[in-house]
Amino acid sequence: MPFKDTDTAQHIPLKNNLLLVQRRAELNDAEELLAFIEQVASESENVKFGPGEFGMSLEEERTFLQQTAESPTSLFVVAEIAGEIVGTLTFSTGRRPRLQHCGEFGMSVLRKYCNLGIGRHMLLYLIDW
């Protein structure tokens, strides 16, 4: 399955003149990503878990990030503003060969950054990939 290599960070001006940086997640993001996930869990009813229920250790998060980075059919996008992770998007295909033509994704944006187009930009990143 030919996916486009989107390793270069994208810098996008938002509606409120903040600069959005979109890039692939890195291993050193693990700790901040866990804090981001905990914040999203406390802000939203639209995730599958509540505060304290994510259940992934720092080492498990690093392992997940490494596996995602090594998989040609997986993507983990981080959206940052002023160095703060404000959104994420993950995508992966089915593991079985018959299911690799389809996949699923999840996306989250911190509440205080909603309605700025961040989700749209992350989806465009995924589509371009």
DRENVOGU-536168 format. One record per atom (N, C-alpha, C, O): x, y, z; atom name; residue number from 0. Coordinates in steps of 0.02 Angstrom, whole numbers, plus 50000, padded with zeros to 5 digits. Layout:
BEGIN
@X X; Y Y; Z Z; name CA; resi NUM
...
***
This chain:
BEGIN
@X 50043; Y 49941; Z 50000; name N; resi 0
@X 50000; Y 50000; Z 50000; name CA; resi 0
@X 50045; Y 50062; Z 50000; name C; resi 0
@X 50081; Y 50072; Z 50048; name O; resi 0
@X 50043; Y 50102; Z 49949; name N; resi 1
@X 50089; Y 50159; Z 49944; name CA; resi 1
@X 50063; Y 50220; Z 49983; name C; resi 1
@X 50015; Y 50252; Z 49961; name O; resi 1
@X 50094; Y 50235; Z 50039; name N; resi 2
@X 50076; Y 50294; Z 50077; name CA; resi 2
@X 50130; Y 50346; Z 50066; name C; resi 2
@X 50189; Y 50330; Z 50059; name O; resi 2
@X 50110; Y 50408; Z 50064; name N; resi 3
@X 50156; Y 50464; Z 50054; name CA; resi 3
@X 50197; Y 50475; Z 50118; name C; resi 3
@X 50169; Y 50471; Z 50173; name O; resi 3
@X 50260; Y 50488; Z 50110; name N; resi 4
@X 50304; Y 50503; Z 50167; name CA; resi 4
@X 50293; Y 50576; Z 50187; name C; resi 4
@X 50307; Y 50622; Z 50148; name O; resi 4
@X 50268; Y 50587; Z 50246; name N; resi 5
@X 50254; Y 50655; Z 50270; name CA; resi 5
@X 50295; Y 50670; Z 50332; name C; resi 5
@X 50268; Y 50693; Z 50382; name O; resi 5
@X 50360; Y 50656; Z 50329; name N; resi 6
@X 50403; Y 50666; Z 50387; name CA; resi 6
@X 50417; Y 50738; Z 50403; name C; resi 6
@X 50437; Y 50754; Z 50459; name O; resi 6
@X 50408; Y 50783; Z 50356; name N; resi 7
@X 50422; Y 50853; Z 50367; name CA; resi 7
@X 50366; Y 50886; Z 50407; name C; resi 7
@X 50307; Y 50876; Z 50393; name O; resi 7
@X 50386; Y 50925; Z 50457; name N; resi 8
@X 50336; Y 50962; Z 50496; name CA; resi 8
@X 50303; Y 51014; Z 50452; name C; resi 8
@X 50335; Y 51044; Z 50409; name O; resi 8
@X 50239; Y 51026; Z 50464; name N; resi 9
@X 50201; Y 51077; Z 50428; name CA; resi 9
@X 50186; Y 51134; Z 50476; name C; resi 9
@X 50165; Y 51123; Z 50533; name O; resi 9
@X 50196; Y 51195; Z 50453; name N; resi 10
@X 50182; Y 51255; Z 50493; name CA; resi 10
@X 50123; Y 51291; Z 50460; name C; resi 10
@X 50126; Y 51311; Z 50402; name O; resi 10
@X 50068; Y 51298; Z 50499; name N; resi 11
@X 50005; Y 51322; Z 50472; name CA; resi 11
@X 49979; Y 51379; Z 50516; name C; resi 11
@X 49967; Y 51369; Z 50575; name O; resi 11
@X 49968; Y 51439; Z 50488; name N; resi 12
@X 49937; Y 51492; Z 50527; name CA; resi 12
@X 49862; Y 51477; Z 50536; name C; resi 12
@X 49828; Y 51457; Z 50489; name O; resi 12
@X 49839; Y 51486; Z 50597; name N; resi 13
@X 49768; Y 51473; Z 50613; name CA; resi 13
@X 49727; Y 51537; Z 50611; name C; resi 13
@X 49754; Y 51592; Z 50604; name O; resi 13
@X 49662; Y 51529; Z 50619; name N; resi 14
@X 49614; Y 51585; Z 50616; name CA; resi 14
@X 49631; Y 51640; Z 50666; name C; resi 14
@X 49621; Y 51699; Z 50652; name O; resi 14
@X 49658; Y 51620; Z 50724; name N; resi 15
@X 49672; Y 51670; Z 50777; name CA; resi 15
@X 49744; Y 51693; Z 50776; name C; resi 15
@X 49769; Y 51720; Z 50826; name O; resi 15
@X 49779; Y 51682; Z 50720; name N; resi 16
@X 49849; Y 51702; Z 50710; name CA; resi 16
@X 49900; Y 51662; Z 50750; name C; resi 16
@X 49958; Y 51680; Z 50751; name O; resi 16
@X 49878; Y 51608; Z 50782; name N; resi 17
@X 49926; Y 51562; Z 50813; name CA; resi 17
@X 49956; Y 51518; Z 50758; name C; resi 17
@X 49925; Y 51508; Z 50706; name O; resi 17
@X 50016; Y 51493; Z 50770; name N; resi 18
@X 50049; Y 51450; Z 50721; name CA; resi 18
@X 50043; Y 51377; Z 50743; name C; resi 18
@X 50066; Y 51359; Z 50797; name O; resi 18
@X 50011; Y 51337; Z 50701; name N; resi 19
@X 50004; Y 51265; Z 50714; name CA; resi 19
@X 50062; Y 51229; Z 50681; name C; resi 19
@X 50078; Y 51241; Z 50623; name O; resi 19
@X 50094; Y 51184; Z 50719; name N; resi 20
@X 50146; Y 51141; Z 50692; name CA; resi 20
@X 50119; Y 51070; Z 50694; name C; resi 20
@X 50101; Y 51045; Z 50748; name O; resi 20
@X 50116; Y 51038; Z 50636; name N; resi 21
@X 50095; Y 50968; Z 50631; name CA; resi 21
@X 50156; Y 50927; Z 50613; name C; resi 21
@X 50195; Y 50945; Z 50569; name O; resi 21
@X 50163; Y 50871; Z 50647; name N; resi 22
@X 50220; Y 50828; Z 50634; name CA; resi 22
@X 50205; Y 50758; Z 50659; name C; resi 22
@X 50156; Y 50746; Z 50694; name O; resi 22
@X 50248; Y 50711; Z 50641; name N; resi 23
@X 50242; Y 50643; Z 50666; name CA; resi 23
@X 50263; Y 50642; Z 50740; name C; resi 23
@X 50308; Y 50678; Z 50760; name O; resi 23
@X 50229; Y 50601; Z 50779; name N; resi 24
@X 50247; Y 50593; Z 50849; name CA; resi 24
@X 50316; Y 50561; Z 50854; name C; resi 24
@X 50336; Y 50522; Z 50812; name O; resi 24
@X 50352; Y 50579; Z 50907; name N; resi 25
@X 50419; Y 50553; Z 50920; name CA; resi 25
@X 50420; Y 50520; Z 50989; name C; resi 25
@X 50377; Y 50533; Z 51031; name O; resi 25
@X 50470; Y 50478; Z 51000; name N; resi 26
@X 50475; Y 50443; Z 51064; name CA; resi 26
@X 50478; Y 50491; Z 51123; name C; resi 26
@X 50449; Y 50477; Z 51176; name O; resi 26
@X 50512; Y 50548; Z 51115; name N; resi 27
@X 50518; Y 50595; Z 51170; name CA; resi 27
@X 50453; Y 50633; Z 51184; name C; resi 27
@X 50451; Y 50674; Z 51230; name O; resi 27
@X 50400; Y 50620; Z 51145; name N; resi 28
@X 50335; Y 50650; Z 51158; name CA; resi 28
@X 50294; Y 50609; Z 51209; name C; resi 28
@X 50242; Y 50632; Z 51232; name O; resi 28
@X 50317; Y 50550; Z 51226; name N; resi 29
@X 50276; Y 50502; Z 51264; name CA; resi 29
@X 50246; Y 50532; Z 51328; name C; resi 29
@X 50186; Y 50526; Z 51340; name O; resi 29
@X 50287; Y 50563; Z 51368; name N; resi 30
@X 50263; Y 50590; Z 51432; name CA; resi 30
@X 50211; Y 50645; Z 51421; name C; resi 30
@X 50159; Y 50645; Z 51454; name O; resi 30
@X 50224; Y 50691; Z 51375; name N; resi 31
@X 50176; Y 50745; Z 51361; name CA; resi 31
@X 50112; Y 50717; Z 51330; name C; resi 31
@X 50058; Y 50743; Z 51344; name O; resi 31
@X 50119; Y 50665; Z 51289; name N; resi 32
@X 50059; Y 50634; Z 51259; name CA; resi 32
@X 50014; Y 50603; Z 51312; name C; resi 32
@X 49953; Y 50608; Z 51308; name O; resi 32
@X 50044; Y 50571; Z 51362; name N; resi 33
@X 50003; Y 50542; Z 51416; name CA; resi 33
@X 49967; Y 50597; Z 51455; name C; resi 33
@X 49909; Y 50588; Z 51475; name O; resi 33
@X 50000; Y 50653; Z 51466; name N; resi 34
@X 49967; Y 50710; Z 51500; name CA; resi 34
@X 49912; Y 50738; Z 51456; name C; resi 34
@X 49858; Y 50755; Z 51481; name O; resi 34
@X 49924; Y 50743; Z 51391; name N; resi 35
@X 49873; Y 50766; Z 51344; name CA; resi 35
@X 49812; Y 50720; Z 51346; name C; resi 35
@X 49755; Y 50744; Z 51350; name O; resi 35
@X 49823; Y 50655; Z 51344; name N; resi 36
@X 49769; Y 50607; Z 51344; name CA; resi 36
@X 49728; Y 50613; Z 51408; name C; resi 36
@X 49667; Y 50609; Z 51407; name O; resi 36
@X 49761; Y 50622; Z 51464; name N; resi 37
@X 49726; Y 50630; Z 51528; name CA; resi 37
@X 49683; Y 50694; Z 51527; name C; resi 37
@X 49627; Y 50694; Z 51552; name O; resi 37
@X 49710; Y 50748; Z 51499; name N; resi 38
@X 49671; Y 50810; Z 51495; name CA; resi 38
@X 49610; Y 50801; Z 51450; name C; resi 38
@X 49555; Y 50823; Z 51467; name O; resi 38
@X 49619; Y 50770; Z 51392; name N; resi 39
@X 49563; Y 50758; Z 51346; name CA; resi 39
@X 49510; Y 50715; Z 51380; name C; resi 39
@X 49451; Y 50727; Z 51373; name O; resi 39
@X 49532; Y 50664; Z 51417; name N; resi 40
@X 49485; Y 50620; Z 51452; name CA; resi 40
@X 49443; Y 50658; Z 51503; name C; resi 40
@X 49386; Y 50640; Z 51516; name O; resi 40
@X 49472; Y 50710; Z 51533; name N; resi 41
@X 49435; Y 50749; Z 51582; name CA; resi 41
@X 49391; Y 50802; Z 51550; name C; resi 41
@X 49344; Y 50827; Z 51582; name O; resi 41
@X 49405; Y 50821; Z 51487; name N; resi 42
@X 49367; Y 50873; Z 51454; name CA; resi 42
@X 49310; Y 50848; Z 51410; name C; resi 42
@X 49262; Y 50884; Z 51397; name O; resi 42
@X 49314; Y 50785; Z 51388; name N; resi 43
@X 49268; Y 50762; Z 51336; name CA; resi 43
@X 49232; Y 50699; Z 51356; name C; resi 43
@X 49259; Y 50654; Z 51388; name O; resi 43
@X 49170; Y 50695; Z 51335; name N; resi 44
@X 49130; Y 50634; Z 51342; name CA; resi 44
@X 49136; Y 50591; Z 51279; name C; resi 44
@X 49106; Y 50538; Z 51274; name O; resi 44
@X 49175; Y 50614; Z 51230; name N; resi 45
@X 49179; Y 50582; Z 51165; name CA; resi 45
@X 49238; Y 50535; Z 51158; name C; resi 45
@X 49254; Y 50513; Z 51102; name O; resi 45
@X 49272; Y 50518; Z 51212; name N; resi 46
@X 49325; Y 50468; Z 51210; name CA; resi 46
@X 49302; Y 50407; Z 51248; name C; resi 46
@X 49255; Y 50410; Z 51288; name O; resi 46
@X 49335; Y 50350; Z 51236; name N; resi 47
@X 49313; Y 50286; Z 51263; name CA; resi 47
@X 49331; Y 50275; Z 51336; name C; resi 47
@X 49316; Y 50223; Z 51365; name O; resi 47
@X 49364; Y 50323; Z 51368; name N; resi 48
@X 49388; Y 50316; Z 51436; name CA; resi 48
@X 49382; Y 50382; Z 51472; name C; resi 48
@X 49382; Y 50436; Z 51441; name O; resi 48
@X 49378; Y 50378; Z 51538; name N; resi 49
@X 49375; Y 50438; Z 51579; name CA; resi 49
@X 49442; Y 50453; Z 51611; name C; resi 49
@X 49491; Y 50417; Z 51598; name O; resi 49
@X 49445; Y 50505; Z 51652; name N; resi 50
@X 49508; Y 50522; Z 51685; name CA; resi 50
@X 49535; Y 50463; Z 51725; name C; resi 50
@X 49498; Y 50430; Z 51762; name O; resi 50
@X 49599; Y 50449; Z 51717; name N; resi 51
@X 49632; Y 50395; Z 51753; name CA; resi 51
@X 49620; Y 50325; Z 51725; name C; resi 51
@X 49644; Y 50276; Z 51753; name O; resi 51
@X 49583; Y 50320; Z 51670; name N; resi 52
@X 49564; Y 50254; Z 51643; name CA; resi 52
@X 49604; Y 50234; Z 51581; name C; resi 52
@X 49593; Y 50179; Z 51555; name O; resi 52
@X 49649; Y 50275; Z 51556; name N; resi 53
@X 49685; Y 50259; Z 51494; name CA; resi 53
@X 49728; Y 50197; Z 51504; name C; resi 53
@X 49730; Y 50153; Z 51460; name O; resi 53
@X 49762; Y 50193; Z 51560; name N; resi 54
@X 49796; Y 50131; Z 51579; name CA; resi 54
@X 49858; Y 50114; Z 51540; name C; resi 54
@X 49874; Y 50055; Z 51532; name O; resi 54
@X 49894; Y 50163; Z 51514; name N; resi 55
@X 49956; Y 50149; Z 51479; name CA; resi 55
@X 50014; Y 50182; Z 51516; name C; resi 55
@X 50011; Y 50242; Z 51531; name O; resi 55
@X 50065; Y 50143; Z 51531; name N; resi 56
@X 50124; Y 50170; Z 51565; name CA; resi 56
@X 50166; Y 50210; Z 51516; name C; resi 56
@X 50156; Y 50207; Z 51455; name O; resi 56
@X 50215; Y 50246; Z 51543; name N; resi 57
@X 50260; Y 50284; Z 51501; name CA; resi 57
@X 50298; Y 50238; Z 51454; name C; resi 57
@X 50307; Y 50253; Z 51395; name O; resi 57
@X 50321; Y 50181; Z 51479; name N; resi 58
@X 50358; Y 50134; Z 51437; name CA; resi 58
@X 50312; Y 50104; Z 51383; name C; resi 58
@X 50334; Y 50095; Z 51326; name O; resi 58
@X 50250; Y 50089; Z 51400; name N; resi 59
@X 50202; Y 50063; Z 51351; name CA; resi 59
@X 50188; Y 50115; Z 51297; name C; resi 59
@X 50181; Y 50098; Z 51238; name O; resi 59
@X 50183; Y 50178; Z 51316; name N; resi 60
@X 50172; Y 50232; Z 51267; name CA; resi 60
@X 50232; Y 50237; Z 51221; name C; resi 60
@X 50223; Y 50245; Z 51160; name O; resi 60
@X 50291; Y 50234; Z 51248; name N; resi 61
@X 50352; Y 50236; Z 51205; name CA; resi 61
@X 50353; Y 50177; Z 51157; name C; resi 61
@X 50370; Y 50186; Z 51098; name O; resi 61
@X 50335; Y 50118; Z 51181; name N; resi 62
@X 50333; Y 50059; Z 51137; name CA; resi 62
@X 50282; Y 50069; Z 51082; name C; resi 62
@X 50296; Y 50053; Z 51024; name O; resi 62
@X 50223; Y 50096; Z 51099; name N; resi 63
@X 50171; Y 50109; Z 51049; name CA; resi 63
@X 50196; Y 50159; Z 50996; name C; resi 63
@X 50186; Y 50149; Z 50937; name O; resi 63
@X 50229; Y 50212; Z 51019; name N; resi 64
@X 50255; Y 50262; Z 50973; name CA; resi 64
@X 50308; Y 50232; Z 50926; name C; resi 64
@X 50309; Y 50247; Z 50867; name O; resi 64
@X 50351; Y 50189; Z 50954; name N; resi 65
@X 50402; Y 50156; Z 50913; name CA; resi 65
@X 50371; Y 50110; Z 50861; name C; resi 65
@X 50391; Y 50111; Z 50803; name O; resi 65
@X 50322; Y 50070; Z 50882; name N; resi 66
@X 50288; Y 50024; Z 50836; name CA; resi 66
@X 50252; Y 50062; Z 50781; name C; resi 66
@X 50254; Y 50042; Z 50723; name O; resi 66
@X 50220; Y 50117; Z 50799; name N; resi 67
@X 50185; Y 50158; Z 50750; name CA; resi 67
@X 50235; Y 50188; Z 50700; name C; resi 67
@X 50222; Y 50188; Z 50639; name O; resi 67
@X 50291; Y 50213; Z 50724; name N; resi 68
@X 50341; Y 50243; Z 50681; name CA; resi 68
@X 50371; Y 50191; Z 50633; name C; resi 68
@X 50388; Y 50208; Z 50576; name O; resi 68
@X 50376; Y 50129; Z 50654; name N; resi 69
@X 50407; Y 50077; Z 50613; name CA; resi 69
@X 50357; Y 50045; Z 50564; name C; resi 69
@X 50378; Y 50011; Z 50517; name O; resi 69
@X 50293; Y 50056; Z 50574; name N; resi 70
@X 50242; Y 50026; Z 50531; name CA; resi 70
@X 50229; Y 50069; Z 50470; name C; resi 70
@X 50214; Y 50129; Z 50477; name O; resi 70
@X 50233; Y 50041; Z 50410; name N; resi 71
@X 50218; Y 50081; Z 50350; name CA; resi 71
@X 50143; Y 50095; Z 50341; name C; resi 71
@X 50124; Y 50134; Z 50297; name O; resi 71
@X 50101; Y 50063; Z 50382; name N; resi 72
@X 50029; Y 50073; Z 50376; name CA; resi 72
@X 49998; Y 50104; Z 50438; name C; resi 72
@X 49938; Y 50098; Z 50451; name O; resi 72
@X 50040; Y 50139; Z 50478; name N; resi 73
@X 50016; Y 50173; Z 50538; name CA; resi 73
@X 50043; Y 50244; Z 50539; name C; resi 73
@X 50096; Y 50259; Z 50512; name O; resi 73
@X 50005; Y 50288; Z 50570; name N; resi 74
@X 50023; Y 50358; Z 50573; name CA; resi 74
@X 50003; Y 50386; Z 50641; name C; resi 74
@X 49949; Y 50370; Z 50666; name O; resi 74
@X 50046; Y 50427; Z 50671; name N; resi 75
@X 50030; Y 50463; Z 50733; name CA; resi 75
@X 50051; Y 50535; Z 50722; name C; resi 75
@X 50111; Y 50550; Z 50718; name O; resi 75
@X 50003; Y 50580; Z 50717; name N; resi 76
@X 50014; Y 50651; Z 50705; name CA; resi 76
@X 50004; Y 50690; Z 50770; name C; resi 76
@X 49957; Y 50678; Z 50807; name O; resi 76
@X 50050; Y 50736; Z 50783; name N; resi 77
@X 50046; Y 50781; Z 50840; name CA; resi 77
@X 50035; Y 50851; Z 50813; name C; resi 77
@X 50069; Y 50872; Z 50766; name O; resi 77
@X 49989; Y 50888; Z 50843; name N; resi 78
@X 49978; Y 50958; Z 50827; name CA; resi 78
@X 50001; Y 50999; Z 50887; name C; resi 78
@X 49980; Y 50987; Z 50944; name O; resi 78
@X 50044; Y 51048; Z 50875; name N; resi 79
@X 50072; Y 51089; Z 50929; name CA; resi 79
@X 50060; Y 51163; Z 50916; name C; resi 79
@X 50059; Y 51186; Z 50859; name O; resi 79
@X 50051; Y 51199; Z 50970; name N; resi 80
@X 50050; Y 51272; Z 50968; name CA; resi 80
@X 50098; Y 51295; Z 51023; name C; resi 80
@X 50089; Y 51277; Z 51082; name O; resi 80
@X 50147; Y 51335; Z 51005; name N; resi 81
@X 50196; Y 51361; Z 51052; name CA; resi 81
@X 50228; Y 51305; Z 51093; name C; resi 81
@X 50240; Y 51313; Z 51153; name O; resi 81
@X 50242; Y 51248; Z 51062; name N; resi 82
@X 50274; Y 51192; Z 51095; name CA; resi 82
@X 50229; Y 51148; Z 51137; name C; resi 82
@X 50252; Y 51099; Z 51165; name O; resi 82
@X 50164; Y 51164; Z 51141; name N; resi 83
@X 50116; Y 51124; Z 51180; name CA; resi 83
@X 50077; Y 51079; Z 51132; name C; resi 83
@X 50052; Y 51101; Z 51080; name O; resi 83
@X 50072; Y 51015; Z 51150; name N; resi 84
@X 50031; Y 50970; Z 51111; name CA; resi 84
@X 49958; Y 50988; Z 51123; name C; resi 84
@X 49933; Y 50985; Z 51180; name O; resi 84
@X 49923; Y 51006; Z 51068; name N; resi 85
@X 49853; Y 51027; Z 51074; name CA; resi 85
@X 49806; Y 50981; Z 51036; name C; resi 85
@X 49745; Y 50987; Z 51042; name O; resi 85
@X 49834; Y 50934; Z 50997; name N; resi 86
@X 49793; Y 50887; Z 50960; name CA; resi 86
@X 49834; Y 50827; Z 50938; name C; resi 86
@X 49895; Y 50830; Z 50930; name O; resi 86
@X 49799; Y 50771; Z 50928; name N; resi 87
@X 49831; Y 50710; Z 50902; name CA; resi 87
@X 49783; Y 50676; Z 50853; name C; resi 87
@X 49722; Y 50683; Z 50857; name O; resi 87
@X 49814; Y 50638; Z 50807; name N; resi 88
@X 49776; Y 50595; Z 50762; name CA; resi 88
@X 49816; Y 50531; Z 50754; name C; resi 88
@X 49876; Y 50533; Z 50739; name O; resi 88
@X 49783; Y 50474; Z 50763; name N; resi 89
@X 49815; Y 50410; Z 50751; name CA; resi 89
@X 49775; Y 50373; Z 50697; name C; resi 89
@X 49714; Y 50379; Z 50693; name O; resi 89
@X 49812; Y 50335; Z 50657; name N; resi 90
@X 49781; Y 50294; Z 50605; name CA; resi 90
@X 49819; Y 50229; Z 50599; name C; resi 90
@X 49880; Y 50228; Z 50605; name O; resi 90
@X 49782; Y 50174; Z 50589; name N; resi 91
@X 49814; Y 50110; Z 50574; name CA; resi 91
@X 49767; Y 50068; Z 50533; name C; resi 91
@X 49706; Y 50074; Z 50537; name O; resi 91
@X 49797; Y 50025; Z 50492; name N; resi 92
@X 49759; Y 49979; Z 50451; name CA; resi 92
@X 49749; Y 49913; Z 50489; name C; resi 92
@X 49778; Y 49903; Z 50542; name O; resi 92
@X 49709; Y 49869; Z 50460; name N; resi 93
@X 49702; Y 49803; Z 50488; name CA; resi 93
@X 49768; Y 49765; Z 50484; name C; resi 93
@X 49808; Y 49778; Z 50439; name O; resi 93
@X 49779; Y 49719; Z 50530; name N; resi 94
@X 49842; Y 49682; Z 50531; name CA; resi 94
@X 49842; Y 49624; Z 50480; name C; resi 94
@X 49895; Y 49606; Z 50454; name O; resi 94
@X 49785; Y 49597; Z 50466; name N; resi 95
@X 49781; Y 49542; Z 50418; name CA; resi 95
@X 49783; Y 49570; Z 50347; name C; resi 95
@X 49755; Y 49623; Z 50334; name O; resi 95
@X 49816; Y 49534; Z 50302; name N; resi 96
@X 49821; Y 49558; Z 50232; name CA; resi 96
@X 49754; Y 49576; Z 50201; name C; resi 96
@X 49749; Y 49624; Z 50163; name O; resi 96
@X 49702; Y 49538; Z 50216; name N; resi 97
@X 49637; Y 49553; Z 50186; name CA; resi 97
@X 49605; Y 49617; Z 50214; name C; resi 97
@X 49556; Y 49641; Z 50186; name O; resi 97
@X 49632; Y 49642; Z 50268; name N; resi 98
@X 49603; Y 49703; Z 50298; name CA; resi 98
@X 49648; Y 49764; Z 50290; name C; resi 98
@X 49631; Y 49818; Z 50315; name O; resi 98
@X 49702; Y 49757; Z 50255; name N; resi 99
@X 49748; Y 49814; Z 50249; name CA; resi 99
@X 49726; Y 49867; Z 50199; name C; resi 99
@X 49760; Y 49918; Z 50191; name O; resi 99
@X 49669; Y 49856; Z 50167; name N; resi 100
@X 49643; Y 49908; Z 50122; name CA; resi 100
@X 49599; Y 49958; Z 50160; name C; resi 100
@X 49577; Y 50008; Z 50132; name O; resi 100
@X 49588; Y 49945; Z 50224; name N; resi 101
@X 49547; Y 49991; Z 50263; name CA; resi 101
@X 49582; Y 50003; Z 50330; name C; resi 101
@X 49627; Y 49966; Z 50349; name O; resi 101
@X 49560; Y 50054; Z 50365; name N; resi 102
@X 49591; Y 50070; Z 50430; name CA; resi 102
@X 49544; Y 50111; Z 50472; name C; resi 102
@X 49487; Y 50125; Z 50453; name O; resi 102
@X 49569; Y 50130; Z 50530; name N; resi 103
@X 49529; Y 50172; Z 50575; name CA; resi 103
@X 49574; Y 50225; Z 50605; name C; resi 103
@X 49635; Y 50216; Z 50612; name O; resi 103
@X 49542; Y 50281; Z 50621; name N; resi 104
@X 49581; Y 50334; Z 50652; name CA; resi 104
@X 49543; Y 50363; Z 50711; name C; resi 104
@X 49482; Y 50356; Z 50717; name O; resi 104
@X 49581; Y 50395; Z 50755; name N; resi 105
@X 49553; Y 50431; Z 50811; name CA; resi 105
@X 49587; Y 50499; Z 50814; name C; resi 105
@X 49645; Y 50507; Z 50795; name O; resi 105
@X 49550; Y 50549; Z 50837; name N; resi 106
@X 49576; Y 50617; Z 50837; name CA; resi 106
@X 49550; Y 50652; Z 50899; name C; resi 106
@X 49492; Y 50643; Z 50918; name O; resi 106
@X 49593; Y 50693; Z 50929; name N; resi 107
@X 49573; Y 50733; Z 50987; name CA; resi 107
@X 49606; Y 50802; Z 50983; name C; resi 107
@X 49662; Y 50809; Z 50959; name O; resi 107
@X 49570; Y 50852; Z 51006; name N; resi 108
@X 49595; Y 50920; Z 51011; name CA; resi 108
@X 49575; Y 50947; Z 51080; name C; resi 108
@X 49518; Y 50938; Z 51101; name O; resi 108
@X 49622; Y 50980; Z 51114; name N; resi 109
@X 49605; Y 51010; Z 51178; name CA; resi 109
@X 49548; Y 51059; Z 51170; name C; resi 109
@X 49544; Y 51095; Z 51120; name O; resi 109
@X 49503; Y 51061; Z 51218; name N; resi 110
@X 49443; Y 51103; Z 51214; name CA; resi 110
@X 49459; Y 51176; Z 51199; name C; resi 110
@X 49425; Y 51207; Z 51158; name O; resi 110
@X 49510; Y 51204; Z 51232; name N; resi 111
@X 49525; Y 51275; Z 51223; name CA; resi 111
@X 49551; Y 51291; Z 51152; name C; resi 111
@X 49557; Y 51350; Z 51135; name O; resi 111
@X 49566; Y 51240; Z 51112; name N; resi 112
@X 49589; Y 51250; Z 51044; name CA; resi 112
@X 49539; Y 51225; Z 50992; name C; resi 112
@X 49556; Y 51220; Z 50933; name O; resi 112
@X 49479; Y 51210; Z 51013; name N; resi 113
@X 49428; Y 51188; Z 50966; name CA; resi 113
@X 49405; Y 51248; Z 50923; name C; resi 113
@X 49412; Y 51306; Z 50942; name O; resi 113
@X 49378; Y 51232; Z 50864; name N; resi 114
@X 49350; Y 51281; Z 50817; name CA; resi 114
@X 49402; Y 51327; Z 50786; name C; resi 114
@X 49386; Y 51383; Z 50765; name O; resi 114
@X 49464; Y 51304; Z 50783; name N; resi 115
@X 49517; Y 51341; Z 50750; name CA; resi 115
@X 49539; Y 51308; Z 50685; name C; resi 115
@X 49582; Y 51335; Z 50650; name O; resi 115
@X 49511; Y 51250; Z 50669; name N; resi 116
@X 49530; Y 51214; Z 50609; name CA; resi 116
@X 49583; Y 51162; Z 50619; name C; resi 116
@X 49608; Y 51133; Z 50570; name O; resi 116
@X 49603; Y 51149; Z 50681; name N; resi 117
@X 49656; Y 51101; Z 50695; name CA; resi 117
@X 49636; Y 51030; Z 50672; name C; resi 117
@X 49676; Y 50996; Z 50641; name O; resi 117
@X 49576; Y 51009; Z 50688; name N; resi 118
@X 49552; Y 50943; Z 50667; name CA; resi 118
@X 49552; Y 50937; Z 50591; name C; resi 118
@X 49572; Y 50885; Z 50565; name O; resi 118
@X 49529; Y 50988; Z 50557; name N; resi 119
@X 49529; Y 50987; Z 50484; name CA; resi 119
@X 49600; Y 50979; Z 50457; name C; resi 119
@X 49611; Y 50941; Z 50410; name O; resi 119
@X 49647; Y 51016; Z 50485; name N; resi 120
@X 49716; Y 51012; Z 50462; name CA; resi 120
@X 49746; Y 50943; Z 50475; name C; resi 120
@X 49783; Y 50917; Z 50433; name O; resi 120
@X 49729; Y 50913; Z 50531; name N; resi 121
@X 49754; Y 50845; Z 50545; name CA; resi 121
@X 49724; Y 50795; Z 50496; name C; resi 121
@X 49759; Y 50750; Z 50472; name O; resi 121
@X 49660; Y 50802; Z 50480; name N; resi 122
@X 49629; Y 50758; Z 50430; name CA; resi 122
@X 49660; Y 50767; Z 50361; name C; resi 122
@X 49670; Y 50718; Z 50326; name O; resi 122
@X 49675; Y 50828; Z 50343; name N; resi 123
@X 49709; Y 50840; Z 50279; name CA; resi 123
@X 49778; Y 50809; Z 50278; name C; resi 123
@X 49800; Y 50783; Z 50226; name O; resi 123
@X 49812; Y 50810; Z 50334; name N; resi 124
@X 49878; Y 50778; Z 50340; name CA; resi 124
@X 49870; Y 50703; Z 50328; name C; resi 124
@X 49909; Y 50673; Z 50290; name O; resi 124
@X 49820; Y 50673; Z 50359; name N; resi 125
@X 49807; Y 50601; Z 50351; name CA; resi 125
@X 49790; Y 50586; Z 50278; name C; resi 125
@X 49818; Y 50539; Z 50249; name O; resi 125
@X 49747; Y 50625; Z 50247; name N; resi 126
@X 49728; Y 50613; Z 50178; name CA; resi 126
@X 49788; Y 50620; Z 50132; name C; resi 126
@X 49796; Y 50580; Z 50085; name O; resi 126
@X 49830; Y 50669; Z 50144; name N; resi 127
@X 49889; Y 50679; Z 50103; name CA; resi 127
@X 49938; Y 50620; Z 50110; name C; resi 127
@X 49970; Y 50600; Z 50062; name O; resi 127
@X 49943; Y 50594; Z 50170; name N; resi 128
@X 49986; Y 50537; Z 50184; name CA; resi 128
@X 49963; Y 50477; Z 50145; name C; resi 128
@X 49993; Y 50424; Z 50149; name O; resi 128
***
